[in-house]
Amino acid sequence: MAQPPKLIAWEFTKSCNLSCAHCRGSSTSKMDKDELSTGESKRFIDEIANFGKPILILSGGEPLVRSDIFEIASYGTHKGLRVVMATNGTMVTSNIADKLKRSGIQRVSISIDGATARTHDEFRGMPGAFEGALNGIEILKNTGIGIQINTTITKRNIKEIPDIFEFAKNIGSDALHIFMLVPTGRGKEIEKDEIPPEEYEDILNWFYEKQKSSPIQLKATCAPHYFRIALQRSQEENKNPPFKKEGYNAMTRGCLGGTGFCFVSSKGEVYPCGYLPALAGNIRDEKFEEIWNYSKVFNDLRDVTKLKGKCGICEYKNICGGCRARAYAGTGDYMDEEPYCIYNPKQKSRVSK
């Protein structure tokens, strides 16, 4: 049986007050009547708590559009889970921040996708989104809730990433997590904005340098190559790689889909991650523990011997694994080789001679 997940991202609702260009779930302002009810949500939390004690990320859409968000967050906290939230920040008021604090929310991540209002607002599809996010951040900080900045890197904002790093430091955030665009949901519509593989490599090397001395936590997400780069660089420098095993800054492996992480949709569907639409099961039909332990897709992803192409022969496959969502988006096979990796495995080099 597999180890329980360390992280579960829960699309608490698909509804959102914004219309972001890169949205994984193609969220709209309309509430879906088929979303998990309050009762179903509590039963899901019961199943999680009986199985393990992961960090539970209440996400969306925009989770604050659901009126029972505080009740569910409180319930998860009462069951012993570490409950956090991902929001765009624009709906945060002092009253909402107080309720989040009382419900046990320990950290809130807010997406900032540009160092300027112009860049961020274009991403978010709403004028004033940047100002609203900053206002939300300030209110949350004053309430004593930890802040994490999430940034999705594309051609639109890649030149602003150093400024976003400085911004995250200057506002007193606890962490900056960078995300590499995976072309799913509305993100498929801006696939042309995905940065080239060479720039992908460059930004991850820059991130490694920053991680050495950063006063805030830095984490690369949807970027399994970072683990290969960090190991290569640390070996060259005769240092231990900057990987932590527990907590918010845990970095145990590149692609965590099905091994340490999963995504649950607003309708109870369970996937390896929000970008990989390979259905593992539905909590309305099966217990979460059974899905996690026995689903074919999860067990495939846990078996690195099933990786194909150069991922299958790569000496870093145990710590990187390649982005399974990007492989699926490119070929329809989630075990295929990562199409955005420029590294040539040593075994492949030997074979090609």
Phi, psi and chi 1 to 4 in degrees:
 res  aa     phi    psi   chi1   chi2   chi3   chi4
   1 MET       -  145.9  -63.9 -139.7  -62.2      -
   2 ALA   -75.8  155.7      -      -      -      -
   3 GLN   -65.8  144.6  -69.9  -66.8  -44.0      -
   4 PRO   -58.8  153.3  -22.9   34.1      -      -
   5 PRO   -65.4  150.4   24.9  -34.4      -      -
   6 LYS   -89.9  -26.7  -66.9 -179.5  177.8  -65.5
   7 LEU  -137.4  137.4  -70.3  161.1      -      -
   8 ILE  -129.2  121.7  -62.8  176.2      -      -
   9 ALA   -96.6  123.5      -      -      -      -
  10 TRP  -116.4  114.3 -178.7    5.8      -      -
  11 GLU   -73.5   83.6 -179.5 -169.1   51.6      -
  12 PHE   -60.1  -30.1 -167.5   55.4      -      -
  13 THR  -153.9  152.2  179.3      -      -      -
  14 LYS   -92.5  -11.2 -158.4  168.4 -177.2  177.7
  15 SER   -74.5  147.9 -179.8      -      -      -
  16 CYS  -153.2  152.8 -172.4      -      -      -
  17 ASN   -88.5   -5.2   61.5  -40.5      -      -
  18 LEU  -117.8  176.8  -60.3 -176.8      -      -
  19 SER  -140.1   73.3 -177.2      -      -      -
  20 CYS   -73.9  143.2  -55.5      -      -      -
  21 ALA   -63.4  -30.6      -      -      -      -
  22 HIS  -107.2   18.2   57.7  -45.9      -      -
  23 CYS   -59.9  125.6  179.4      -      -      -
  24 ARG   -61.9  -40.7  171.1 -151.2   53.2   75.5
  25 GLY   -97.7    5.8      -      -      -      -
  26 SER    49.5   49.0  -59.9      -      -      -
  27 SER   -64.8  151.0  -63.0      -      -      -
  28 THR  -132.0  173.2   68.3      -      -      -
  29 SER   -77.7  -11.7   59.7      -      -      -
  30 LYS   -82.5  130.9 -173.3  177.0  179.9 -179.8
  31 MET   -80.6  130.7 -170.7   74.1   73.6      -
  32 ASP   -80.8  124.6 -166.8  -32.4      -      -
  33 LYS   -69.1  -15.0  -65.6 -179.8 -180.0  178.9
  34 ASP   -93.8    8.1 -161.9   29.6      -      -
  35 GLU   -65.9  155.0  -70.5 -178.7   -7.4      -
  36 LEU   -56.3  133.0  -64.7  174.6      -      -
  37 SER   -74.5  173.6   66.9      -      -      -
  38 THR   -60.0  -43.2  -57.9      -      -      -
  39 GLY   -64.2  -44.1      -      -      -      -
  40 GLU   -63.3  -37.9  -72.2  176.2  -46.2      -
  41 SER   -63.4  -40.7  -63.3      -      -      -
  42 LYS   -68.0  -38.7  -71.9 -177.7  177.1  179.4
  43 ARG   -64.2  -36.9  -75.9 -165.6  -65.4  -86.4
  44 PHE   -62.8  -43.8  173.8   44.8      -      -
  45 ILE   -63.2  -39.1  -72.2  174.4      -      -
  46 ASP   -57.9  -44.3  -72.2  -20.1      -      -
  47 GLU   -64.5  -40.9  -68.9 -176.2   13.4      -
  48 ILE   -63.0  -49.1  -63.5  172.1      -      -
  49 ALA   -65.2  -30.3      -      -      -      -
  50 ASN   -76.0  -16.3  -70.8  -25.7      -      -
  51 PHE  -102.5  -39.3  178.4   41.5      -      -
  52 GLY  -166.8 -171.1      -      -      -      -
  53 LYS  -132.4   63.6  -69.6  -66.4 -176.3  -76.8
  54 PRO   -77.5  167.0   33.0  -37.6      -      -
  55 ILE   -74.8  126.7  -64.5  173.8      -      -
  56 LEU  -104.9  115.9 -179.7   61.9      -      -
  57 ILE   -97.6  112.9  -51.9  166.2      -      -
  58 LEU   -85.2  112.3  -62.1  176.7      -      -
  59 SER  -127.9 -164.1 -175.8      -      -      -
  60 GLY  -160.2 -148.4      -      -      -      -
  61 GLY    41.1 -154.3      -      -      -      -
  62 GLU  -121.1  105.9  171.0   50.7   60.9      -
  63 PRO   -59.7  -24.9   20.2  -31.9      -      -
  64 LEU   -72.8   -7.8  -71.7  174.4      -      -
  65 VAL   -76.8  -16.4  -56.4      -      -      -
  66 ARG   -89.6  129.4  -86.9 -169.9   61.0  159.2
  67 SER   -69.7  -21.1   59.5      -      -      -
  68 ASP   -94.1   13.1   58.8   -9.6      -      -
  69 ILE   -59.8  -40.0 -177.7   66.1      -      -
  70 PHE   -71.7  -37.1  -49.6  108.7      -      -
  71 GLU   -63.0  -43.4  179.9 -180.0   -5.1      -
  72 ILE   -70.2  -40.7  -65.7  -58.0      -      -
  73 ALA   -61.6  -42.9      -      -      -      -
  74 SER   -63.2  -40.2  -64.9      -      -      -
  75 TYR   -64.3  -43.6 -167.9   78.5      -      -
  76 GLY   -62.8  -41.3      -      -      -      -
  77 THR   -62.9  -44.6  -60.7      -      -      -
  78 HIS   -60.8  -30.1  177.1   71.8      -      -
  79 LYS   -83.7    2.4  -72.8  -68.1 -178.1  175.4
  80 GLY    92.8   10.9      -      -      -      -
  81 LEU   -88.4  151.1  -56.8 -179.5      -      -
  82 ARG   -88.3  106.2 -171.5 -178.5  -55.0  178.9
  83 VAL  -100.5  129.1 -175.9      -      -      -
  84 VAL  -129.9  172.4  -61.1      -      -      -
  85 MET  -138.7  144.9  178.2 -178.5  -70.5      -
  86 ALA  -113.2  123.3      -      -      -      -
  87 THR  -142.2  160.9  173.3      -      -      -
  88 ASN   -85.5   -7.8   58.8   49.3      -      -
  89 GLY    87.7  -16.0      -      -      -      -
  90 THR   -73.8  -18.1   61.7      -      -      -
  91 MET   -97.7   -0.6  -65.7 -177.2   65.5      -
  92 VAL   -74.1  125.4  175.8      -      -      -
  93 THR  -122.0  172.7   63.4      -      -      -
  94 SER   -61.3  -38.9  -65.6      -      -      -
  95 ASN   -65.2  -43.3 -177.7   47.2      -      -
  96 ILE   -65.0  -42.8  -76.1  175.7      -      -
  97 ALA   -61.5  -40.8      -      -      -      -
  98 ASP   -62.3  -41.6  -72.8  -21.4      -      -
  99 LYS   -66.2  -38.7  -71.9 -178.3  177.7  179.7
 100 LEU   -63.0  -42.6  -69.3  175.2      -      -
 101 LYS   -62.6  -45.6 -179.0   74.4  171.4  178.1
 102 ARG   -67.7  -26.6  -70.2 -161.9  -60.5  -89.0
 103 SER   -81.0   -5.2   69.2      -      -      -
 104 GLY    96.8    5.6      -      -      -      -
 105 ILE   -62.2  121.4  -65.6  -71.7      -      -
 106 GLN   -96.1  -27.6  -60.8 -177.7   23.0      -
 107 ARG  -147.6  145.0  177.8 -179.6  -76.7 -167.2
 108 VAL  -124.6  128.6  170.8      -      -      -
 109 SER   -98.1  136.9   65.8      -      -      -
 110 ILE  -126.0  131.3  -67.5 -177.0      -      -
 111 SER   -81.1  126.1  -64.7      -      -      -
 112 ILE  -124.5  111.2  -63.1  -67.5      -      -
 113 ASP  -110.5   22.4  -66.9  -50.4      -      -
 114 GLY  -170.4  149.7      -      -      -      -
 115 ALA   -80.4   -8.7      -      -      -      -
 116 THR  -126.9  159.3   65.6      -      -      -
 117 ALA   -61.3  -37.3      -      -      -      -
 118 ARG   -61.0  -49.7  178.1  178.6  178.1 -179.9
 119 THR   -65.1  -47.3  -52.8      -      -      -
 120 HIS   -63.8  -46.0 -179.7   83.1      -      -
 121 ASP   -64.9  -34.3  -70.0   -2.9      -      -
 122 GLU   -64.7  -40.8  -75.2 -180.0   -4.2      -
 123 PHE   -61.9  -45.5 -104.8   71.3      -      -
 124 ARG   -81.7  -13.1  -63.7  -77.5  143.4 -176.6
 125 GLY    72.7   22.7      -      -      -      -
 126 MET  -154.0  121.5 -174.7 -179.3   82.8      -
 127 PRO   -60.5  138.2  -22.1   33.3      -      -
 128 GLY    91.2   -2.5      -      -      -      -
 129 ALA   -63.7  -37.5      -      -      -      -
 130 PHE   -64.9  -47.7 -173.7   72.0      -      -
 131 GLU   -62.5  -40.1 -177.1  178.6  -10.6      -
 132 GLY   -63.8  -39.7      -      -      -      -
 133 ALA   -65.4  -42.9      -      -      -      -
 134 LEU   -63.1  -39.8  -65.8 -171.9      -      -
 135 ASN   -64.4  -42.5 -176.7   58.7      -      -
 136 GLY   -62.8  -41.0      -      -      -      -
 137 ILE   -60.7  -44.9  -71.5  169.7      -      -
 138 GLU   -63.6  -42.1 -168.8   62.8   27.0      -
 139 ILE   -64.3  -45.2  -68.2  171.7      -      -
 140 LEU   -62.8  -42.5  -70.2  165.1      -      -
 141 LYS   -60.4  -43.1  -80.0  174.0   52.3 -172.8
 142 ASN   -66.6  -22.5  -69.5  -21.8      -      -
 143 THR   -85.4  -11.9  -49.4      -      -      -
 144 GLY    92.0   17.0      -      -      -      -
 145 ILE   -94.0  134.5  -64.1  175.9      -      -
 146 GLY   -66.2  146.6      -      -      -      -
 147 ILE  -117.0  133.4  -63.0  -64.7      -      -
 148 GLN  -122.3  132.3  173.2 -178.5  -52.0      -
 149 ILE   -97.6  128.0  -58.8  -60.0      -      -
 150 ASN  -108.9  134.8  -70.2  -11.2      -      -
 151 THR  -135.0  121.5  -60.9      -      -      -
 152 THR   -89.6  123.7  -61.4      -      -      -
 153 ILE   -92.3  125.8  -60.8  177.4      -      -
 154 THR  -139.7  180.0   69.1      -      -      -
 155 LYS   -61.4  -25.4  -70.2  178.5 -178.9  177.2
 156 ARG   -66.6  -31.2  -60.8 -174.6 -175.9 -160.4
 157 ASN  -129.1    5.7   65.5   -0.3      -      -
 158 ILE   -58.9  -34.0 -171.0  168.9      -      -
 159 LYS   -72.3  -16.2  -67.7 -177.9  179.3  178.8
 160 GLU   -95.3   -2.9  -62.5 -179.6   24.2      -
 161 ILE   -58.9  -44.3  -61.1  -54.9      -      -
 162 PRO   -58.7  -37.4  -26.5   37.2      -      -
 163 ASP   -70.0  -34.5  -69.0  -28.0      -      -
 164 ILE   -66.5  -37.5  -67.7  174.4      -      -
 165 PHE   -60.4  -46.1  170.2   64.5      -      -
 166 GLU   -64.4  -39.4  -66.2  -60.2  -37.8      -
 167 PHE   -59.8  -47.0  164.0   84.9      -      -
 168 ALA   -60.5  -38.9      -      -      -      -
 169 LYS   -67.4  -46.3  -71.7 -165.0  -57.6 -178.9
 170 ASN   -67.8  -29.2  -66.9  -22.1      -      -
 171 ILE   -85.4   -2.0   64.1  168.1      -      -
 172 GLY    80.6   29.7      -      -      -      -
 173 SER   -73.1  158.9   67.2      -      -      -
 174 ASP   -84.8  -24.6  -62.7  -65.9      -      -
 175 ALA  -158.5  156.5      -      -      -      -
 176 LEU  -128.0  120.8  169.2   64.6      -      -
 177 HIS  -112.3  124.7  -70.9 -158.8      -      -
 178 ILE   -98.8  141.8   59.2  169.8      -      -
 179 PHE  -121.3  135.8  -68.5   71.5      -      -
 180 MET   -90.8  131.0  -66.4  -58.4  177.0      -
 181 LEU   -56.9  128.6  177.6   68.3      -      -
 182 VAL  -113.2  123.0 -179.6      -      -      -
 183 PRO   -74.3   74.8   27.7  -34.1      -      -
 184 THR  -132.2  166.0   57.8      -      -      -
 185 GLY    59.3 -142.3      -      -      -      -
 186 ARG   -68.6  -18.3  -99.4 -160.6  -59.9  -89.6
 187 GLY   -58.8  -25.7      -      -      -      -
 188 LYS   -62.4  -31.3 -171.4   72.9  175.0  175.6
 189 GLU   -72.4  -19.6  -60.9  173.7   15.4      -
 190 ILE  -116.2   32.4   60.8  167.9      -      -
 191 GLU   -56.7  -30.7 -171.0  171.9    5.0      -
 192 LYS   -64.6  -17.0   64.9 -178.3 -175.8  -57.3
 193 ASP   -88.6   -1.8  -71.9  -27.2      -      -
 194 GLU   -66.6  131.7 -164.0  169.0   15.7      -
 195 ILE   -69.7  149.8   62.3  174.2      -      -
 196 PRO   -63.1  155.2  -18.7   30.7      -      -
 197 PRO   -54.3  -37.2  -27.6   35.7      -      -
 198 GLU   -65.8  -38.6  -66.9   75.8   16.6      -
 199 GLU   -72.1  -32.5  -72.0 -170.0   57.5      -
 200 TYR   -56.1  -48.6 -170.7  155.4      -      -
 201 GLU   -62.5  -42.6 -165.5   88.5   -5.4      -
 202 ASP   -63.8  -44.2  -70.9  -17.0      -      -
 203 ILE   -67.8  -33.6 -161.1   72.1      -      -
 204 LEU   -72.4  -33.1  -67.6 -179.9      -      -
 205 ASN   -67.9  -40.3  -87.5  -77.0      -      -
 206 TRP   -60.7  -42.2  170.7   84.3      -      -
 207 PHE   -63.5  -39.2 -155.7   65.7      -      -
 208 TYR   -60.8  -43.4  173.9   81.4      -      -
 209 GLU   -62.3  -42.4  -73.4  -64.5  -31.8      -
 210 LYS   -67.0  -34.5  -71.5  -62.2 -179.8 -176.1
 211 GLN   -64.7  -24.2 -166.0  171.5   40.8      -
 212 LYS   -61.0  -37.3  -69.2  179.4 -178.7  178.8
 213 SER  -130.5   10.5   58.2      -      -      -
 214 SER   -66.5  135.4  173.8      -      -      -
 215 PRO   -77.7  -10.9   28.3  -35.4      -      -
 216 ILE  -117.3  160.1   63.6  174.3      -      -
 217 GLN   -67.7  138.3  -64.6  174.6   -6.6      -
 218 LEU  -124.3  133.9  -62.0  179.9      -      -
 219 LYS  -146.1  133.6 -172.7  174.8 -179.9 -178.6
 220 ALA   -98.2  124.6      -      -      -      -
 221 THR  -118.2  148.6  -57.3      -      -      -
 222 CYS    56.4   32.2  -59.3      -      -      -
 223 ALA  -141.8   65.4      -      -      -      -
 224 PRO   -60.4  -23.6   19.4  -30.7      -      -
 225 HIS   -58.2  -26.2  -51.8  169.3      -      -
 226 TYR   -58.2  -33.0 -178.3   73.7      -      -
 227 PHE   -68.6  -38.1  -76.4   74.0      -      -
 228 ARG   -67.3  -44.2 -176.1 -107.4  -52.8  160.9
 229 ILE   -63.1  -45.8  -70.8  170.8      -      -
 230 ALA   -63.3  -38.6      -      -      -      -
 231 LEU   -69.2  -42.7 -172.1   55.7      -      -
 232 GLN   -59.5  -48.9  -73.7  176.7  -53.3      -
 233 ARG   -65.7  -42.7  -65.0  -74.4  -57.3  -84.5
 234 SER   -67.0  -34.2   60.2      -      -      -
 235 GLN   -66.5  -40.5  -72.8  173.0  -21.0      -
 236 GLU   -62.6  -33.3  -68.8  169.9   -0.6      -
 237 GLU   -94.8    1.9  -61.0  164.1   -1.1      -
 238 ASN    55.9   45.1  -67.9  -44.5      -      -
 239 LYS  -126.3  163.4  -64.9 -179.6  179.4  178.2
 240 ASN   -78.3  139.4  -68.1  -38.2      -      -
 241 PRO   -64.3  147.8   21.5  -31.6      -      -
 242 PRO   -80.9   54.1   32.4  -35.7      -      -
 243 PHE  -104.6  124.7  -57.9  152.1      -      -
 244 LYS  -107.0  146.5  -61.3 -169.6 -178.6 -155.1
 245 LYS   -93.2  -26.3  -58.5  -65.3 -175.5 -177.3
 246 GLU  -130.1  166.4  -59.2  -66.0  -22.6      -
 247 GLY    81.6 -171.1      -      -      -      -
 248 TYR   -61.0  -31.1  -65.7  122.6      -      -
 249 ASN   -98.2   18.9 -153.9   30.7      -      -
 250 ALA   -60.7  131.8      -      -      -      -
 251 MET  -136.8   92.5  -63.3  178.3   66.6      -
 252 THR  -105.0  -25.4   55.0      -      -      -
 253 ARG  -167.0  158.1 -173.9  175.4 -178.9  -90.7
 254 GLY   -63.3  -82.4      -      -      -      -
 255 CYS   -83.8  114.7 -179.1      -      -      -
 256 LEU   -95.2   -3.2  -69.5  175.0      -      -
 257 GLY   -56.1  117.6      -      -      -      -
 258 GLY    83.5   -8.1      -      -      -      -
 259 THR  -110.8  -50.3   59.9      -      -      -
 260 GLY  -126.6    0.6      -      -      -      -
 261 PHE  -149.1  148.7  172.3   87.1      -      -
 262 CYS  -151.0  168.5   71.1      -      -      -
 263 PHE  -122.1  134.7  171.5   86.7      -      -
 264 VAL  -119.4  125.5  179.0      -      -      -
 265 SER   -78.6  170.8   80.0      -      -      -
 266 SER   -65.0  -16.0   60.5      -      -      -
 267 LYS  -102.3    6.3  -61.6  179.0 -178.0 -179.9
 268 GLY    91.9    3.8      -      -      -      -
 269 GLU   -73.9  139.0  -58.7  151.6  -36.1      -
 270 VAL  -110.6  127.1 -177.2      -      -      -
 271 TYR  -129.3  161.4  -62.2   96.4      -      -
 272 PRO   -60.3  -39.2  -23.1   34.2      -      -
 273 CYS  -157.6  171.7   79.1      -      -      -
 274 GLY   -70.4  -11.5      -      -      -      -
 275 TYR  -104.3   -4.8  -57.9  103.8      -      -
 276 LEU  -115.6   98.5  176.0   49.1      -      -
 277 PRO   -80.4   52.5   30.8  -34.8      -      -
 278 ALA  -107.1  103.2      -      -      -      -
 279 LEU   -68.9  127.7 -176.4   63.9      -      -
 280 ALA   -95.8  -26.0      -      -      -      -
 281 GLY   161.0 -175.6      -      -      -      -
 282 ASN  -135.8  130.6 -168.0  -55.5      -      -
 283 ILE   -68.6  -11.6   60.7  169.5      -      -
 284 ARG   -76.6  -20.5  -78.7  173.5  163.9  158.3
 285 ASP  -107.4  -29.1  -56.7  -38.5      -      -
 286 GLU  -138.7  158.7  -56.3  172.2   74.1      -
 287 LYS   -70.8  145.1  -71.8 -174.1  176.5 -179.6
 288 PHE   -56.9  -41.8  174.9   74.8      -      -
 289 GLU   -60.2  -38.5 -177.1  175.4   -5.0      -
 290 GLU   -67.7  -41.6  -67.5  175.3   -6.9      -
 291 ILE   -61.2  -47.8  -63.9  170.8      -      -
 292 TRP   -61.3  -41.9  178.8 -101.5      -      -
 293 ASN   -80.5  -34.4  -77.7  -32.1      -      -
 294 TYR  -119.3   -6.2  -56.7  116.9      -      -
 295 SER   -65.8  144.9   71.9      -      -      -
 296 LYS   -62.0  -45.9 -179.7 -177.9 -175.9  -56.8
 297 VAL   -63.4  -40.4   57.9      -      -      -
 298 PHE   -66.5  -41.3  -75.1  170.0      -      -
 299 ASN   -70.8  -31.1  -79.6  -66.6      -      -
 300 ASP   -60.9  -48.6  -78.1  -13.8      -      -
 301 LEU   -67.1  -23.6  -66.6  170.4      -      -
 302 ARG   -80.9  -11.4  -68.7  165.8 -169.0  153.7
 303 ASP  -106.1   95.9 -173.0   -7.0      -      -
 304 VAL   -67.6  -14.6  -64.5      -      -      -
 305 THR   -70.8  -13.3   66.4      -      -      -
 306 LYS   -89.4   -6.0  -68.6 -175.0  176.5 -178.2
 307 LEU   -64.2  141.5  -70.2  171.6      -      -
 308 LYS  -109.7  170.3  -59.8  175.9 -177.4  177.1
 309 GLY    61.2 -149.2      -      -      -      -
 310 LYS   -70.5  -22.2   68.1  178.5 -175.6  178.7
 311 CYS   -62.4  -35.4  -75.4      -      -      -
 312 GLY   -68.4  -25.1      -      -      -      -
 313 ILE  -110.3    4.7   60.1  172.0      -      -
 314 CYS   -75.5  136.8 -176.1      -      -      -
 315 GLU   -71.0  -10.4   63.0  -89.3   27.7      -
 316 TYR  -104.2   12.2  -65.6  104.3      -      -
 317 LYS   -65.1  -26.1   65.6 -177.4  177.4 -177.2
 318 ASN   -75.4  -23.4  -72.7  -55.5      -      -
 319 ILE  -109.4  -16.6   64.4  161.0      -      -
 320 CYS  -105.1  -70.8  170.2      -      -      -
 321 GLY    82.7  -10.9      -      -      -      -
 322 GLY    69.9  158.0      -      -      -      -
 323 CYS   -79.2  108.8  177.4      -      -      -
 324 ARG   -68.2  -29.6  -60.3  -62.0   94.9 -140.5
 325 ALA   -70.1  -39.9      -      -      -      -
 326 ARG   -69.9  -35.5 -163.2  171.2  -78.2  115.8
 327 ALA   -62.9  -43.4      -      -      -      -
 328 TYR   -65.5  -41.2 -174.6   83.4      -      -
 329 ALA   -63.7  -31.6      -      -      -      -
 330 GLY   -85.5  -32.9      -      -      -      -
 331 THR  -129.3  -13.7   68.3      -      -      -
 332 GLY    85.0    3.2      -      -      -      -
 333 ASP  -123.7  112.2 -177.1   -8.5      -      -
 334 TYR   -72.6   -8.2   53.6   74.2      -      -
 335 MET  -100.2    3.4  -60.4  -53.9  -68.5      -
 336 ASP   -72.8  171.1 -147.5  -23.8      -      -
 337 GLU   -70.4  150.3   71.3  176.4   41.8      -
 338 GLU   -67.4  117.8  153.6   74.9   78.6      -
 339 PRO   -75.3  -10.1   27.4  -34.1      -      -
 340 TYR  -107.2   14.5 -114.1   60.0      -      -
 341 CYS  -100.9  129.8 -179.6      -      -      -
 342 ILE   -97.8   -2.0   64.2  172.6      -      -
 343 TYR   -75.3  136.0  178.2   72.4      -      -
 344 ASN  -103.6  114.2  -73.4  -45.7      -      -
 345 PRO   -57.3  149.3  -23.1   33.3      -      -
 346 LYS   -61.9  -38.4  -68.2  179.3  178.8  177.2
 347 GLN   -63.8  -38.6 -176.0  176.3  -21.8      -
 348 LYS   -66.7  -38.6 -174.5  175.4 -177.6 -179.7
 349 SER   -62.1  -41.1  -60.3      -      -      -
 350 ARG   -66.9  -40.1  -70.9 -164.0  -63.8  -90.7
 351 VAL   -66.6  -35.3  170.2      -      -      -
 352 SER   -75.0  -13.1   63.2      -      -      -
 353 LYS   -80.1      -  -70.5 -178.1 -179.7  178.9
